[in-house]
Amino acid sequence: MLPTARLFQAARVTLFTRAGCGLCDTAKYNVTQVRKRRPFNYAEVDIMVPNNKEWKDVYEFDVPVLHVQFAKNAAGELSDPKKLFHRFTEQEVESLVGDAEKAQS
């Protein structure tokens, strides 16, 4: 399979975070370690940035929060997110990503 095709089928992972958050730093590390082993689309959202107010309203007291989604169809519509909150391990991230990729197949 071509690497670009693999990324198209990959899970979409979004980490909601904020600066100065020790749990967020640990979450970023865990996600980074998993991403070294398997490719997936990844984005970080700093909820304290003014443009991200909608996410601040939802997750202000819950960061870090990890959303894992997959494309439900060719139009790129995303599934409802599976979520991890606060403290999560590399194994939990990898399992959720794997589950999302299986659901997409």
DSSP file (Angstrom, degrees, kcal/mol; ACC not computed):
  #  RESIDUE AA STRUCTURE BP1 BP2  ACC     N-H-->O    O-->H-N    N-H-->O    O-->H-N    TCO  KAPPA ALPHA  PHI   PSI    X-CA   Y-CA   Z-CA
    1    1 A M              0   0    0      0, 0.0     5,-0.0     0, 0.0     0, 0.0   0.000 360.0 360.0 360.0 138.7    0.0    0.0    0.0
    2    2 A L     >  -     0   0    0      1,-0.1     4,-2.3     4,-0.0     3,-0.2  -0.407 360.0-122.4 -67.6 144.4    1.3    3.5   -0.8
    3    3 A P  H  > S+     0   0    0      0, 0.0     4,-1.9     0, 0.0     5,-0.1   0.872 113.1  51.7 -57.1 -37.5    2.2    5.6    2.2
    4    4 A T  H  > S+     0   0    0      1,-0.2     4,-1.8     2,-0.2     5,-0.1   0.882 108.8  50.3 -68.8 -35.9   -0.2    8.3    1.2
    5    5 A A  H  > S+     0   0    0      2,-0.2     4,-1.6     1,-0.2    -1,-0.2   0.891 108.0  54.4 -65.5 -38.2   -3.0    5.8    0.8
    6    6 A R  H  X S+     0   0    0     -4,-2.3     4,-0.7     1,-0.2    -2,-0.2   0.904 108.2  48.5 -61.7 -42.1   -2.2    4.5    4.3
    7    7 A L  H  < S+     0   0    0     -4,-1.9     3,-0.4     1,-0.2    34,-0.2   0.847 106.1  57.4 -68.2 -32.9   -2.5    8.0    5.8
    8    8 A F  H  < S+     0   0    0     -4,-1.8    63,-0.2     1,-0.2    -1,-0.2   0.881 113.3  40.2 -63.0 -35.7   -5.8    8.5    4.0
    9    9 A Q  H  < S+     0   0    0     -4,-1.6    -1,-0.2    -5,-0.1    -2,-0.2   0.539  97.2 109.5 -87.9  -7.9   -7.1    5.4    5.8
   10   10 A A  S  < S-     0   0    0     -4,-0.7    61,-0.3    -3,-0.4    30,-0.2  -0.220  77.3 -97.7 -70.3 157.4   -5.4    6.3    9.1
   11   11 A A        -     0   0    0     28,-0.3    30,-2.0    59,-0.1     2,-0.6  -0.323  31.2-124.9 -65.4 154.7   -7.2    7.4   12.2
   12   12 A R  E     -aB  41  69A   0     57,-3.3    57,-2.7    28,-0.2     2,-0.5  -0.943  29.1-168.9-104.6 121.0   -7.5   11.2   12.9
   13   13 A V  E     -aB  42  68A   0     28,-3.4    30,-1.9    -2,-0.6     2,-0.4  -0.941   6.5-175.6-116.2 127.6   -6.1   12.0   16.3
   14   14 A T  E     -aB  43  67A   0     53,-2.5    53,-2.9    -2,-0.5     2,-0.6  -0.988   9.4-158.5-125.9 126.8   -6.6   15.4   18.0
   15   15 A L  E     -aB  44  66A   0     28,-2.6    30,-3.0    -2,-0.4     2,-0.6  -0.920   6.5-153.9-105.7 119.8   -5.1   16.3   21.3
   16   16 A F  E     +aB  45  65A   0     49,-3.2    49,-1.7    -2,-0.6     2,-0.2  -0.838  36.4 146.3 -93.2 125.2   -6.7   19.1   23.2
   17   17 A T  E     -a   46   0A   0     28,-2.7    30,-2.7    -2,-0.6    31,-0.4  -0.754  36.0-143.0-146.0-179.8   -4.2   20.8   25.4
   18   18 A R    >   -     0   0    0     -2,-0.2     3,-0.9    28,-0.2     6,-0.1  -0.973  35.1 -91.9-153.3 155.9   -2.9   24.0   27.0
   19   19 A A  T 3  S+     0   0    0     -2,-0.3     3,-0.1     1,-0.2     5,-0.0  -0.357 107.0  24.8 -67.0 146.6    0.5   25.5   27.8
   20   20 A G  T 3  S+     0   0    0      1,-0.2     2,-0.7     2,-0.1    -1,-0.2   0.672  85.1 133.4  76.1  17.8    2.0   24.8   31.2
   21   21 A C    <>  -     0   0    0     -3,-0.9     4,-1.9     1,-0.2    -1,-0.2  -0.893  40.6-164.8-106.4 110.5    0.0   21.6   31.7
   22   22 A G  H  > S+     0   0    0     -2,-0.7     4,-1.9     1,-0.2    -1,-0.2   0.885  92.0  51.8 -61.9 -40.9    2.1   18.7   33.0
   23   23 A L  H  > S+     0   0    0      1,-0.2     4,-2.4     2,-0.2    -1,-0.2   0.870 108.0  53.9 -62.9 -35.2   -0.5   16.1   32.2
   24   24 A C  H  > S+     0   0    0      2,-0.2     4,-2.8     1,-0.2    -2,-0.2   0.898 105.5  52.6 -65.3 -40.5   -0.6   17.5   28.6
   25   25 A D  H  X S+     0   0    0     -4,-1.9     4,-2.1     2,-0.2    -1,-0.2   0.912 110.9  47.0 -61.9 -42.0    3.1   17.1   28.3
   26   26 A T  H  X S+     0   0    0     -4,-1.9     4,-2.4     2,-0.2    -2,-0.2   0.910 111.7  51.0 -64.9 -42.0    2.8   13.5   29.3
   27   27 A A  H  X S+     0   0    0     -4,-2.4     4,-2.5     2,-0.2     5,-0.2   0.917 109.1  50.9 -61.6 -43.9   -0.1   13.0   26.9
   28   28 A K  H  X S+     0   0    0     -4,-2.8     4,-2.6     1,-0.2    -1,-0.2   0.912 110.0  50.5 -59.8 -42.7    1.9   14.5   24.0
   29   29 A Y  H  X S+     0   0    0     -4,-2.1     4,-2.3     2,-0.2    -2,-0.2   0.938 110.8  48.3 -60.7 -47.2    4.8   12.2   24.8
   30   30 A N  H  X S+     0   0    0     -4,-2.4     4,-1.9     1,-0.2    -2,-0.2   0.908 113.1  47.1 -62.1 -42.4    2.6    9.1   24.7
   31   31 A V  H  X S+     0   0    0     -4,-2.5     4,-2.6     1,-0.2    -1,-0.2   0.913 111.0  52.5 -64.6 -42.3    1.0   10.1   21.5
   32   32 A T  H  X S+     0   0    0     -4,-2.6     4,-1.3     1,-0.2    -2,-0.2   0.893 107.7  51.3 -60.8 -41.4    4.4   10.9   19.9
   33   33 A Q  H  X S+     0   0    0     -4,-2.3     4,-0.7     1,-0.2    -1,-0.2   0.906 112.0  46.1 -64.6 -41.4    5.7    7.4   20.9
   34   34 A V  H >X S+     0   0    0     -4,-1.9     4,-1.7     1,-0.2     3,-1.1   0.908 108.5  56.5 -66.4 -40.8    2.7    5.7   19.3
   35   35 A R  H 3< S+     0   0    0     -4,-2.6    -1,-0.2     1,-0.3    -2,-0.2   0.770  98.9  60.9 -65.0 -25.5    3.0    7.8   16.2
   36   36 A K  H 3< S+     0   0    0     -4,-1.3    -1,-0.3    -3,-0.2    -2,-0.2   0.812 110.7  41.3 -67.1 -29.4    6.6    6.6   15.7
   37   37 A R  H << S+     0   0    0     -3,-1.1    -2,-0.2    -4,-0.7    -1,-0.2   0.754 128.4  17.1 -91.4 -27.4    5.2    3.0   15.4
   38   38 A R  S  < S-     0   0    0     -4,-1.7    -1,-0.3     2,-0.0     2,-0.2  -0.986  79.2-118.7-149.5 134.8    2.2    3.7   13.3
   39   39 A P        +     0   0    0      0, 0.0   -28,-0.3     0, 0.0     2,-0.3  -0.464  39.9 154.3 -76.1 142.7    1.2    6.6   11.1
   40   40 A F        -     0   0    0     -2,-0.2     2,-0.4   -30,-0.2   -28,-0.2  -0.970  49.9 -93.2-157.0 159.2   -1.9    8.6   11.8
   41   41 A N  E     -a   12   0A   0    -30,-2.0   -28,-3.4    -2,-0.3     2,-0.4  -0.609  50.8-171.3 -75.1 130.2   -3.2   12.1   11.1
   42   42 A Y  E     +a   13   0A   0     -2,-0.4     2,-0.3   -30,-0.2   -28,-0.2  -0.972  16.4 168.2-133.8 138.3   -2.4   14.2   14.2
   43   43 A A  E     -a   14   0A   0    -30,-1.9   -28,-2.6    -2,-0.4     2,-0.4  -0.993  19.8-147.1-143.6 148.5   -3.3   17.7   15.3
   44   44 A E  E     -a   15   0A   0     -2,-0.3     2,-0.5   -30,-0.2   -28,-0.2  -0.943   9.3-161.4-113.5 139.7   -2.9   19.6   18.6
   45   45 A V  E     -a   16   0A   0    -30,-3.0   -28,-2.7    -2,-0.4     2,-0.8  -0.963   8.6-151.8-123.3 113.4   -5.5   22.2   19.7
   46   46 A D  E >   -a   17   0A   0     -2,-0.5     3,-1.6   -30,-0.2   -28,-0.2  -0.754   8.6-158.3 -81.5 110.2   -4.4   24.7   22.4
   47   47 A I  T 3  S+     0   0    0    -30,-2.7     9,-0.3    -2,-0.8    -1,-0.2   0.640  85.2  64.7 -69.1 -12.3   -7.8   25.5   24.0
   48   48 A M  T 3  S+     0   0    0    -31,-0.4    -1,-0.3     7,-0.1   -30,-0.1   0.580  74.6 103.9 -88.0  -9.4   -6.5   28.8   25.3
   49   49 A V  S X  S-     0   0    0     -3,-1.6     3,-2.6     1,-0.1     7,-0.2  -0.561  81.4-124.6 -70.0 132.9   -5.9   30.3   21.9
   50   50 A P  G >  S+     0   0    0      0, 0.0     3,-1.3     0, 0.0    -1,-0.1   0.823 109.1  59.1 -51.7 -36.1   -8.7   32.8   21.3
   51   51 A N  G 3  S+     0   0    0      1,-0.3     3,-0.3     2,-0.1    -4,-0.1   0.655 101.7  57.0 -67.4 -13.5   -9.7   31.1   18.0
   52   52 A N  G X>  +     0   0    0     -3,-2.6     4,-2.0    -6,-0.2     3,-1.0   0.034  65.0 124.5-106.2  26.0  -10.3   27.9   20.0
   53   53 A K  H <>  +     0   0    0     -3,-1.3     4,-2.7     1,-0.3     5,-0.2   0.847  68.2  61.2 -55.7 -36.9  -12.9   29.3   22.4
   54   54 A E  H 3> S+     0   0    0     -3,-0.3     4,-0.8     1,-0.2    -1,-0.3   0.884 108.8  43.2 -59.2 -37.1  -15.5   26.6   21.4
   55   55 A W  H <> S+     0   0    0     -3,-1.0     4,-3.2     2,-0.2    -1,-0.2   0.838 110.0  55.9 -77.6 -33.4  -13.1   23.9   22.7
   56   56 A K  H  X S+     0   0    0     -4,-2.0     4,-1.8    -9,-0.3    -2,-0.2   0.922 104.8  54.0 -61.0 -42.8  -12.1   25.9   25.8
   57   57 A D  H  < S+     0   0    0     -4,-2.7    -1,-0.2     1,-0.2    -2,-0.2   0.824 117.3  37.2 -60.6 -31.3  -15.8   26.0   26.7
   58   58 A V  H  < S+     0   0    0     -4,-0.8    -2,-0.2    -5,-0.2    -1,-0.2   0.893 132.0  21.7 -86.4 -44.2  -16.0   22.2   26.4
   59   59 A Y  H >X S+     0   0    0     -4,-3.2     3,-2.0     1,-0.1     4,-1.2   0.194  76.2 121.5-117.2  15.3  -12.7   21.1   27.8
   60   60 A E  T 3< S+     0   0    0     -4,-1.8    -1,-0.1     1,-0.3     3,-0.1   0.843  91.2  29.4 -51.4 -39.2  -11.3   23.9   30.0
   61   61 A F  T 34 S+     0   0    0     -3,-0.2    -1,-0.3    -5,-0.1    -2,-0.1   0.242 117.9  59.2-105.8  13.0  -11.2   21.7   33.1
   62   62 A D  T <4 S+     0   0    0     -3,-2.0    24,-0.8    24,-0.0    -2,-0.2   0.510  75.9 166.0-119.9  -7.7  -10.5   18.4   31.4
   63   63 A V     <  +     0   0    0     -4,-1.2   -46,-0.1    -3,-0.1   -39,-0.1  -0.249  51.1  55.4 -63.1 148.4   -7.3   18.7   29.4
   64   64 A P  S    S+     0   0    0      0, 0.0    22,-2.2     0, 0.0     2,-0.4   0.499  71.4 163.6 -79.1 148.1   -5.6   16.7   28.1
   65   65 A V  E     -BC  16  85A   0    -49,-1.7   -49,-3.2    20,-0.2     2,-0.5  -0.999  21.2-155.8-129.5 134.4   -8.3   15.2   26.0
   66   66 A L  E     -BC  15  84A   0     18,-2.8    18,-1.8    -2,-0.4     2,-0.4  -0.948   3.6-163.8-114.2 126.4   -7.6   12.9   23.0
   67   67 A H  E     -BC  14  83A   0    -53,-2.9   -53,-2.5    -2,-0.5     2,-0.5  -0.918   3.5-170.0-104.3 133.4  -10.1   12.4   20.2
   68   68 A V  E     +BC  13  82A   0     14,-2.3    14,-2.4    -2,-0.4     2,-0.3  -0.991  18.3 159.6-123.8 123.1   -9.7    9.5   17.8
   69   69 A Q  E     -B   12   0A   0    -57,-2.7   -57,-3.3    -2,-0.5     2,-0.3  -0.843  23.6-150.5-134.5 168.5  -11.9    9.4   14.7
   70   70 A F        -     0   0    0     -2,-0.3     9,-2.5   -59,-0.2     2,-0.5  -0.960  33.9 -95.6-138.2 159.3  -11.9    7.8   11.3
   71   71 A A  B     -D   78   0B   0    -61,-0.3     7,-0.2    -2,-0.3     6,-0.1  -0.631  29.6-163.7 -75.3 123.4  -13.3    8.9    7.9
   72   72 A K        +     0   0    0      5,-4.0     2,-0.3    -2,-0.5    -1,-0.2   0.726  68.1   3.6 -80.7 -22.2  -16.8    7.3    7.5
   73   73 A N  S >  S-     0   0    0      4,-0.6     3,-1.9     1,-0.0    -1,-0.1  -0.915  85.3 -86.7-154.2 175.9  -17.0    7.8    3.8
   74   74 A A  T 3  S+     0   0    0      1,-0.3    -3,-0.0    -2,-0.3    -1,-0.0   0.730 118.9  66.6 -64.3 -22.7  -15.1    9.1    0.7
   75   75 A A  T 3  S-     0   0    0      1,-0.1    -1,-0.3     2,-0.1    -4,-0.0   0.571 115.2-114.7 -75.7  -7.4  -16.4   12.6    1.4
   76   76 A G    <   +     0   0    0     -3,-1.9     2,-0.2     1,-0.3    -2,-0.1   0.599  54.5 164.9  86.7  11.3  -14.2   12.6    4.6
   77   77 A E        -     0   0    0     -6,-0.1    -5,-4.0     1,-0.1    -4,-0.6  -0.445  32.9-131.0 -62.3 131.4  -17.1   12.8    7.1
   78   78 A L  B     -D   71   0B   0     -7,-0.2    -7,-0.2    -2,-0.2    -1,-0.1  -0.584   9.6-118.9 -92.6 148.4  -15.7   11.9   10.4
   79   79 A S        -     0   0    0     -9,-2.5    -1,-0.1    -2,-0.2     3,-0.1  -0.219  47.4 -80.0 -67.7 166.1  -17.0    9.4   12.9
   80   80 A D        -     0   0    0      1,-0.1    -1,-0.2   -11,-0.1     2,-0.1  -0.498  63.2-100.7 -63.4 141.5  -18.0   10.4   16.4
   81   81 A P        -     0   0    0      0, 0.0     2,-0.4     0, 0.0   -12,-0.2  -0.419  21.1-143.9 -73.0 140.4  -14.8   10.7   18.4
   82   82 A K  E     -C   68   0A   0    -14,-2.4   -14,-2.3    -2,-0.1     2,-0.3  -0.842  33.8-150.1 -89.6 139.9  -13.7    8.1   20.8
   83   83 A K  E     -C   67   0A   0     -2,-0.4     2,-0.4   -16,-0.2   -16,-0.2  -0.876  26.2-167.5-126.5 147.7  -12.1    9.9   23.7
   84   84 A L  E     -C   66   0A   0    -18,-1.8   -18,-2.8    -2,-0.3     2,-0.3  -0.989  20.8-155.8-123.3 139.1   -9.4    9.6   26.4
   85   85 A F  E     -C   65   0A   0     -2,-0.4     2,-0.8   -20,-0.2   -20,-0.2  -0.892  47.6 -31.8-118.9 147.2   -9.3   12.0   29.3
   86   86 A H  S    S+     0   0    0    -22,-2.2     2,-0.6   -24,-0.8   -59,-0.1  -0.299 120.5  28.6  61.5 -92.5   -6.5   13.2   31.6
   87   87 A R  S    S+     0   0    0     -2,-0.8     2,-0.3   -61,-0.0    -2,-0.2  -0.899  71.6 155.4-108.7 119.0   -4.1   10.4   32.2
   88   88 A F        -     0   0    0     -2,-0.6   -58,-0.1    -4,-0.1     2,-0.1  -0.997  29.9-131.2-144.4 150.7   -3.7    7.8   29.4
   89   89 A T     >  -     0   0    0     -2,-0.3     4,-2.0     1,-0.1     5,-0.2  -0.404  28.8-108.1 -94.9 167.6   -0.9    5.4   28.4
   90   90 A E  H  > S+     0   0    0      1,-0.2     4,-3.0     2,-0.2     5,-0.2   0.906 121.1  55.1 -57.3 -42.3    0.7    4.7   25.1
   91   91 A Q  H  > S+     0   0    0      1,-0.2     4,-2.4     2,-0.2    -1,-0.2   0.885 106.4  49.7 -63.0 -39.0   -1.1    1.4   25.1
   92   92 A E  H  > S+     0   0    0      2,-0.2     4,-2.1     1,-0.2    -1,-0.2   0.905 112.8  47.3 -66.4 -40.4   -4.5    3.1   25.5
   93   93 A V  H  X S+     0   0    0     -4,-2.0     4,-2.5     2,-0.2     5,-0.2   0.949 113.4  47.8 -63.7 -48.9   -3.7    5.4   22.6
   94   94 A E  H  X S+     0   0    0     -4,-3.0     4,-2.5     1,-0.2    -2,-0.2   0.888 111.5  50.7 -61.8 -39.6   -2.5    2.6   20.4
   95   95 A S  H  X S+     0   0    0     -4,-2.4     4,-2.4    -5,-0.2    -1,-0.2   0.916 111.2  47.4 -63.9 -43.5   -5.5    0.5   21.2
   96   96 A L  H  X S+     0   0    0     -4,-2.1     4,-2.1     2,-0.2    -2,-0.2   0.898 112.5  49.1 -66.0 -40.7   -8.0    3.3   20.4
   97   97 A V  H  X S+     0   0    0     -4,-2.5     4,-2.3     2,-0.2    -2,-0.2   0.925 112.0  49.4 -62.7 -45.1   -6.2    4.1   17.1
   98   98 A G  H  X S+     0   0    0     -4,-2.5     4,-2.3     1,-0.2    -2,-0.2   0.906 109.8  51.0 -60.8 -42.4   -6.2    0.4   16.2
   99   99 A D  H  X S+     0   0    0     -4,-2.4     4,-2.2     1,-0.2    -1,-0.2   0.899 110.0  50.1 -61.8 -41.1  -10.0    0.2   17.0
  100  100 A A  H  X S+     0   0    0     -4,-2.1     4,-1.4     1,-0.2    -2,-0.2   0.907 110.9  48.8 -64.7 -42.0  -10.7    3.3   14.8
  101  101 A E  H  X S+     0   0    0     -4,-2.3     4,-1.2     1,-0.2    -2,-0.2   0.881 111.4  49.6 -67.3 -37.0   -8.7    1.8   11.9
  102  102 A K  H  < S+     0   0    0     -4,-2.3     3,-0.3     1,-0.2    -2,-0.2   0.906 108.4  53.2 -66.0 -41.0  -10.5   -1.5   12.2
  103  103 A A  H  < S+     0   0    0     -4,-2.2    -1,-0.2     1,-0.2    -2,-0.2   0.809 107.4  52.8 -64.2 -29.3  -13.9    0.3   12.2
  104  104 A Q  H  <        0   0    0     -4,-1.4    -1,-0.2     1,-0.2    -2,-0.2   0.805 360.0 360.0 -76.2 -30.3  -13.0    2.1    9.0
  105  105 A S     <        0   0    0     -4,-1.2    -1,-0.2    -3,-0.3    -2,-0.2   0.484 360.0 360.0 -66.0 360.0  -12.1   -1.1    7.2
